[in-house]
Amino acid sequence: MSEIRLSLKAIIFLDGRLLASRCRDHDGDWYMLPGGGQMYGETIPESLMRECLEEAGCHVEVGSLRFVRDYIAKNHEFADSSGDFHQVELWFECKLLGDLVQPTVPDTMQTGVEWLDLNQLAGLRLYPKVLREVLVAPPKSGVIYLGDVN
C-alpha cells in the first residue's frame, strides 16, 4: 500500500499580483505556487516557510487555510508513469515578509520566480488549472475543498 503525502502551498498576493514559480517543459513556460512536502518533525507553518525560502526565495508569515485539494496522480497530467502517487495539498494565504532573495533549493523543472498579474491568469499555464478561477474570485471566508481537480 502506498502512503499519502502531505504538501503545503503558499498563496502570496501583492498589488494585484500572485507569486509563482516559473517552470519549463517541452511546451514552454508554466507556473505553480511555491510549496512542497512536509518533513517529519516539522509543523505545517515551519514546512511552508521552509518551502517558500527554498523555491521562491522569500520569507513568509503563514495565514489562513483557503483550499484543500487531492492529487491522485493516475487522474492528472504531469503524473509519473506508474500513476501510483496520492498527495493531499493544503493551500494557505501567506504574507510576504521583506524582499525576494535567491531561492535556495528550486524545484528541478523550475527556471525562476515571477509575479503574475491576477487579470492575466486565464492565459497562463498555471497548475492546477482550477487556481485560475478560484484565485481571481476567492470565496469570502472558509476553507474550500477543491477535490481531485486539475
Backbone as numpy.savetxt, mean C-alpha at the origin, in Angstrom:
# Nx Ny Nz CAx CAy CAz Cx Cy Cz
-0.73 -27.08 4.89 -1.57 -25.89 4.89 -0.69 -24.65 4.89
-1.00 -23.70 4.03 -0.25 -22.45 3.97 -0.73 -21.50 5.05
0.13 -20.58 5.42 -0.21 -19.58 6.42 -0.75 -18.32 5.75
-1.43 -17.51 6.53 -1.92 -16.22 6.05 -0.95 -15.15 6.54
-0.52 -14.31 5.63 0.41 -13.22 5.94 -0.38 -11.96 6.24
0.07 -11.19 7.23 -0.53 -9.89 7.55 0.34 -8.81 6.93
-0.27 -7.95 6.13 0.43 -6.86 5.47 -0.23 -5.55 5.85
0.58 -4.52 6.03 0.11 -3.21 6.45 0.45 -2.20 5.36
-0.49 -1.32 5.04 -0.31 -0.34 3.97 -0.59 1.05 4.50
0.15 2.03 3.98 0.03 3.42 4.41 -0.67 4.25 3.34
-1.68 4.98 3.76 -2.36 5.95 2.91 -1.88 7.32 3.39
-1.06 7.98 2.59 -0.45 9.25 2.99 -0.88 10.32 1.98
-1.69 11.26 2.44 -2.16 12.38 1.62 -1.39 13.65 1.98
-1.17 14.49 0.99 -0.59 15.81 1.22 -1.00 16.71 0.06
-1.73 17.77 0.36 -2.11 18.77 -0.63 -2.76 18.16 -1.88
-3.72 17.28 -1.69 -4.44 16.69 -2.82 -3.66 15.65 -3.58
-2.61 15.14 -2.95 -1.77 14.11 -3.59 -1.65 12.90 -2.67
-1.27 11.78 -3.27 -1.11 10.50 -2.58 0.31 10.01 -2.78
0.97 9.62 -1.70 2.33 9.10 -1.81 2.28 7.64 -2.23
3.07 7.30 -3.26 3.07 5.92 -3.78 4.47 5.50 -4.18
4.69 4.21 -4.13 5.91 3.62 -4.67 5.70 3.40 -6.16
6.65 3.87 -6.96 6.60 3.65 -8.41 7.37 2.38 -8.73
6.77 1.53 -9.53 7.39 0.27 -9.94 7.35 0.18 -11.45
8.11 -0.75 -11.99 8.15 -0.92 -13.45 8.12 -2.40 -13.79
7.33 -2.71 -14.83 7.32 -4.05 -15.39 7.34 -3.92 -16.91
7.11 -5.01 -17.63 7.18 -4.99 -19.09 6.13 -4.08 -19.74
5.07 -3.69 -19.00 4.05 -2.80 -19.52 4.27 -1.34 -19.11
5.33 -1.06 -18.36 5.63 0.31 -17.95 5.49 0.53 -16.46
5.28 1.79 -16.09 5.18 2.16 -14.68 3.83 1.77 -14.10
3.87 1.37 -12.83 2.66 1.13 -12.04 2.97 1.53 -10.62
1.92 1.67 -9.80 2.08 2.23 -8.46 1.39 1.37 -7.41
1.95 1.42 -6.22 1.34 0.78 -5.06 1.64 1.65 -3.84
0.88 1.47 -2.80 1.12 2.26 -1.60 2.19 1.59 -0.76
2.96 2.39 -0.01 4.02 1.82 0.82 3.45 0.88 1.88
4.20 -0.15 2.16 3.80 -1.09 3.20 4.37 -2.46 2.95
4.04 -3.36 3.85 4.55 -4.72 3.71 4.20 -5.55 4.92
4.85 -6.68 5.00 4.53 -7.67 6.01 5.00 -7.32 7.41
4.18 -7.70 8.37 4.52 -7.52 9.78 5.53 -8.59 10.18
6.55 -8.20 10.91 7.56 -9.13 11.41 7.20 -9.58 12.82
7.62 -10.77 13.15 7.37 -11.30 14.48 7.93 -10.33 15.54
7.12 -10.03 16.54 7.55 -9.17 17.64 7.27 -7.70 17.42
6.84 -7.30 16.23 6.51 -5.91 15.95 5.03 -5.66 16.21
4.72 -4.49 16.72 3.32 -4.09 16.76 2.94 -3.63 15.36
1.66 -3.50 15.11 1.20 -3.03 13.80 1.77 -1.64 13.48
1.67 -0.65 14.39 2.26 0.66 14.07 3.77 0.59 13.83
4.49 -0.19 14.62 5.94 -0.31 14.43 6.26 -0.87 13.05
5.51 -1.86 12.65 5.73 -2.48 11.36 5.47 -1.51 10.21
4.38 -0.78 10.29 4.05 0.16 9.23 5.04 1.32 9.18
5.49 1.80 10.32 6.50 2.86 10.34 7.80 2.37 9.70
8.20 1.15 10.00 9.42 0.58 9.40 9.27 0.46 7.89
8.14 -0.07 7.45 7.91 -0.25 6.02 7.90 1.08 5.27
7.33 2.12 5.86 7.30 3.44 5.21 8.72 4.00 5.04
9.55 3.80 6.03 10.94 4.26 5.93 11.69 3.44 4.87
11.48 2.13 4.89 12.18 1.26 3.93 11.77 1.55 2.49
10.47 1.68 2.24 9.99 1.76 0.86 9.78 3.19 0.35
9.40 4.11 1.24 9.07 5.46 0.78 10.02 6.51 1.33
10.91 6.13 2.24 11.84 7.10 2.80 11.15 8.16 3.62
10.15 7.73 4.40 9.45 8.73 5.21 9.13 8.20 6.60
9.09 9.13 7.52 8.63 8.83 8.88 7.16 9.21 8.92
6.36 8.36 9.56 4.93 8.61 9.62 4.40 8.39 11.03
3.26 9.01 11.26 2.46 8.73 12.44 1.27 7.91 11.93
1.07 6.73 12.50 0.00 5.85 12.05 -1.32 6.31 12.65
-2.30 6.52 11.77 -3.62 6.98 12.19 -4.67 5.89 12.13
-5.82 6.25 11.62 -6.99 5.38 11.62 -6.91 4.28 10.57
-7.42 3.12 10.95 -7.60 2.02 10.02 -8.76 2.38 9.11
-8.54 2.31 7.77 -9.60 2.70 6.82 -10.15 1.52 6.02
-9.28 0.61 5.59 -9.72 -0.47 4.72 -9.07 -1.78 5.14
-9.78 -2.86 4.90 -9.26 -4.22 5.07 -9.49 -4.94 3.75
-8.48 -5.64 3.29 -8.58 -6.35 2.00 -7.96 -7.73 2.12
-8.63 -8.71 1.55 -8.03 -10.02 1.35 -7.33 -10.02 0.00
-6.20 -10.67 -0.07 -5.52 -10.91 -1.34 -5.23 -12.40 -1.40
-6.05 -13.10 -2.17 -5.86 -14.54 -2.37 -5.30 -14.67 -3.78
-4.03 -15.00 -3.87 -3.25 -14.87 -5.10 -3.90 -15.54 -6.32
-4.48 -16.69 -6.14 -5.04 -17.40 -7.31 -6.13 -16.59 -8.01
-6.65 -15.55 -7.35 -7.72 -14.73 -7.92 -7.23 -13.42 -8.52
-5.90 -13.20 -8.55 -5.40 -11.87 -8.91 -4.24 -11.90 -9.89
-4.10 -10.75 -10.55 -2.91 -10.53 -11.36 -1.72 -10.36 -10.41
-0.54 -10.43 -10.90 0.70 -10.35 -10.13 0.88 -11.52 -9.16
0.11 -12.58 -9.34 0.24 -13.74 -8.46 1.45 -14.57 -8.88
2.06 -15.24 -7.91 3.13 -16.15 -8.28 2.51 -17.34 -9.02
3.34 -18.14 -9.64 2.84 -19.21 -10.50 2.02 -20.25 -9.75
2.30 -20.46 -8.46 1.55 -21.47 -7.71 0.18 -20.95 -7.29
0.07 -19.63 -7.12 -1.19 -19.05 -6.65 -1.50 -19.42 -5.22
-0.53 -19.99 -4.51 -0.74 -20.47 -3.14 -0.24 -19.41 -2.16
-0.97 -18.31 -2.09 -0.57 -17.21 -1.23 -1.83 -16.47 -0.79
-1.94 -16.22 0.51 -3.09 -15.50 1.05 -2.55 -14.44 2.00
-2.97 -13.21 1.76 -2.53 -12.08 2.56 -3.74 -11.26 2.98
-3.75 -10.83 4.23 -4.76 -9.90 4.71 -4.06 -8.56 4.86
-4.63 -7.53 4.23 -4.02 -6.20 4.23 -4.86 -5.24 5.06
-4.17 -4.50 5.93 -4.79 -3.45 6.73 -4.25 -2.12 6.21
-5.15 -1.24 5.78 -4.78 0.04 5.16 -5.07 1.16 6.15
-4.01 1.86 6.59 -4.11 2.92 7.59 -3.83 4.28 6.98
-4.60 5.29 7.40 -4.24 6.66 7.07 -3.04 7.02 7.95
-2.05 7.64 7.34 -0.84 8.02 8.08 -0.52 9.49 7.82
0.10 10.09 8.79 0.52 11.50 8.68 2.02 11.53 8.42
2.42 12.25 7.40 3.83 12.41 7.07 4.49 13.28 8.13
5.63 12.82 8.64 6.40 13.57 9.63 7.72 13.98 8.98
7.84 15.23 8.58 9.07 15.69 7.97 9.12 15.42 6.48
10.31 15.59 5.92 10.52 15.43 4.48 10.84 13.99 4.13
10.69 13.68 2.85 11.08 12.37 2.36 12.60 12.28 2.32
13.12 11.10 2.61 14.55 10.82 2.50 14.69 9.63 1.55
15.88 9.17 1.36 16.12 8.01 0.48 15.53 6.75 1.10
14.68 5.99 0.36 14.19 4.72 0.90 15.37 3.82 1.27
15.25 3.12 2.39 16.37 2.29 2.86 16.36 0.89 2.28
15.17 0.31 2.03 15.06 -1.04 1.47 13.87 -1.07 0.51
14.02 -0.50 -0.70 12.90 -0.50 -1.63 12.54 -1.92 -2.08
11.29 -2.10 -2.52 10.86 -3.39 -3.07 11.66 -3.69 -4.32
11.72 -4.96 -4.70 12.55 -5.38 -5.83 12.13 -4.74 -7.15
10.84 -4.51 -7.37 10.37 -3.90 -8.62 10.29 -2.38 -8.53
10.57 -1.83 -7.36 10.39 -0.39 -7.13 11.48 0.42 -7.81
11.05 1.51 -8.50 12.01 2.40 -9.17 12.04 3.79 -8.56
11.16 4.06 -7.61 11.14 5.37 -6.98 9.91 5.57 -6.12
9.74 6.81 -5.69 8.60 7.23 -4.89 8.02 8.46 -5.58
6.70 8.55 -5.62 6.09 9.64 -6.36 4.82 10.12 -5.67
4.56 11.41 -5.76 3.30 11.98 -5.30 2.33 11.95 -6.47
1.19 11.30 -6.30 0.19 11.17 -7.35 -0.97 12.13 -7.08
-1.36 12.88 -8.10 -2.50 13.79 -7.98 -3.77 12.95 -7.86
-4.55 13.20 -6.82 -5.77 12.41 -6.59 -6.74 12.53 -7.76
-6.72 13.63 -8.47 -7.61 13.81 -9.62 -7.15 13.02 -10.85
-5.95 12.45 -10.81 -5.40 11.72 -11.95 -5.32 10.21 -11.72
-5.80 9.73 -10.59 -5.67 8.30 -10.26 -6.32 7.39 -11.29
-7.44 7.80 -11.86 -8.18 6.95 -12.80 -7.32 6.55 -14.00
-6.38 7.38 -14.39 -5.56 7.09 -15.55 -4.26 6.36 -15.25
-4.05 5.99 -13.99 -2.79 5.35 -13.59 -2.99 3.88 -13.28
-1.92 3.13 -13.40 -1.92 1.73 -12.97 -1.60 1.70 -11.48
-2.61 1.87 -10.67 -2.49 1.84 -9.22 -3.10 0.54 -8.74
-2.35 -0.22 -7.95 -2.83 -1.52 -7.47 -2.94 -1.54 -5.96
-3.99 -2.13 -5.42 -5.11 -2.71 -6.16 -5.94 -1.61 -6.82
-6.57 -1.96 -7.93 -7.32 -1.00 -8.74 -8.43 -0.31 -7.96
-9.01 -1.01 -7.01 -10.11 -0.45 -6.22 -9.71 0.85 -5.51
-8.43 1.04 -5.27 -7.96 2.27 -4.60 -8.27 3.51 -5.42
-8.30 3.38 -6.73 -8.60 4.55 -7.58 -9.98 5.10 -7.28
-10.87 4.25 -6.80 -12.23 4.68 -6.48 -12.36 5.09 -5.02
-11.92 4.24 -4.11 -12.18 4.48 -2.69 -11.34 5.62 -2.12
-10.21 5.94 -2.72 -9.40 7.04 -2.21 -9.87 8.39 -2.70
-10.54 8.44 -3.84 -11.05 9.70 -4.37 -12.31 10.12 -3.60
-13.12 9.15 -3.23 -14.35 9.44 -2.48 -14.38 8.54 -1.24
-13.47 8.81 -0.28 -13.39 7.93 0.89 -14.64 8.03 1.76
-14.96 6.95 2.47 -16.10 7.01 3.38 -15.85 8.01 4.48
-16.91 8.57 5.01 -16.78 9.59 6.06 -16.17 9.04 7.34
-16.53 7.80 7.68 -15.98 7.21 8.90 -16.13 5.70 8.84
-15.45 5.05 9.74 -15.56 3.61 9.82 -14.56 2.89 8.94
-14.42 1.60 9.20 -13.52 0.75 8.45 -14.34 0.01 7.40
-13.83 -0.04 6.19 -14.51 -0.70 5.08 -13.76 -1.96 4.71
-14.49 -3.08 4.67 -13.91 -4.34 4.17 -14.08 -4.34 2.66
-12.98 -4.34 1.93 -13.01 -4.29 0.47 -13.24 -5.65 -0.17
-12.94 -6.72 0.57 -13.06 -8.06 0.03 -11.79 -8.49 -0.68
-11.92 -9.52 -1.50 -10.81 -10.06 -2.28 -10.89 -9.44 -3.67
-10.48 -8.17 -3.75 -10.65 -7.39 -4.97 -9.32 -6.97 -5.56
-9.37 -6.69 -6.86 -8.23 -6.10 -7.55 -8.28 -4.59 -7.41
